[in-house]
Amino acid sequence: MSLSLPAIRSEELQRLPSPQLVIFRDRLLSNLDSMLKVARSPSRLRPHCKTHKMHRIIRLWLERGVCKHKAATIAECEMCAAAGATDVLYAYNPVGPNIQRLVSLAGAYPQCRFKVTTDHEGPLRQLSAAAAAAGVTIGVMLDVNVGMDRTGITPETPGAAELYDLVRQLPGLEQAGFQVYDGHQRQADLMQRRVAVAEQWPRVLQLRAAVESLGSQVPTFACGGTPTFPCYAAMSDPAIETCPGTSVLSDSGYGNAFPDLPFAPAAAIVTRVVSRPAANRMTLDVGNKAIAADPPKGARVLFPELPDAVQDIHSEEHLVLVTPEADKYQPGDVLLAIPVHVCPTSALYDRAVVVDNGRIVDSWEVTSRNRRITW
Ligand SMILES: Cc1ncc(COP(=O)(O)O)c(C=O)c1O
């Protein structure tokens, strides 16, 4: 898939302050359509909103019949429910005051079914007590660790089935299935990713059999992210929901790592040259407060017009490029930059400028970039 960007009319670019997050609406809509095509039905999609954190994009999903969403923060959950989502999975184990925040949210949005993940009895019992006291019901998915080792419980852990079974015994909770997130599966070749998913799947089915033997139900498996999206989408189990997030905006990290994926970058940063400190150096205003800095230094951004420039100093408000082409640029010149990792990049901006057919057509709020909206 192309790692180029659509053009923006020069006069429109000139009036944009930099650095600025831009969304290419036609690209975004094409990514949503491609995701629906891969998933084969809106009911098999539960897109993760952490990538964009935008109310307006949740609305675009709802217009396309996608009512189930995944979120990583309480603010993202609130954004989804306020936009009209009817099923929101807080893909996180609620702990501390976040338990009450989620329960309050469930009380405020009765049309929306809220779900959480769990891998431990302690917070689960606290959630049950809070939900029962508030008179709400929260769905619970067992967070199944299939090898990423970030959260979850491995299918073979003694007590895993019993933990899920506990959900149906506790007031205020109901069983919602398993979350199977496998962010460690990053094979460049799609066939190898398919094999890896096929190898881990029998462990998940074995755990389902174990919980069913206790009398529990597993109505849904919420599976994978963007790299394994096509793998789960091709599987026939009707309980499978796919949970890609990054594919909505896409980025150069996934674009380079997974060339099979049919998504193109729909977000970029408008940046300007601010200095030319040496003959082969040009300094841009896309510092590490303007683009995600979790990829390694030197590999945080792609400039389609200068793909071979070396990214040298990357400080808070400056990025120094070393390139023999520096002499073609002057302070004030504009470049477009594709983030290597778009999710933490969008969270750095309070609004995104929306471009269509080269023109600025709108400005969207990055609604849940802060940790708290109401609750
Ligand atoms: C639990 C969970 N589900 C789904 C996703 C979406 O994955 P991706 O960013 O690969 O689309 C993520 C991403 O971090 C995640 O943490």
The ligand as a Gaussian input file, in Angstrom:
#p B3LYP/6-31G(d) Opt

LIG

0 1
 C       -6.214000      -4.513000      23.535000
 C       -6.001000      -3.948000      22.178000
 N       -6.860000      -4.275000      21.207000
 C       -6.720000      -3.786000      19.956000
 C       -5.677000      -2.932000      19.633000
 C       -5.552000      -2.394000      18.244000
 O       -4.368000      -2.823000      17.665000
 P       -3.703000      -2.078000      16.411000
 O       -3.123000      -0.812000      16.933000
 O       -2.691000      -3.042000      15.933000
 O       -4.778000      -1.833000      15.438000
 C       -4.755000      -2.575000      20.632000
 C       -3.621000      -1.701000      20.330000
 O       -2.769000      -1.404000      21.110000
 C       -4.927000      -3.096000      21.937000
 O       -4.079000      -2.771000      22.929000

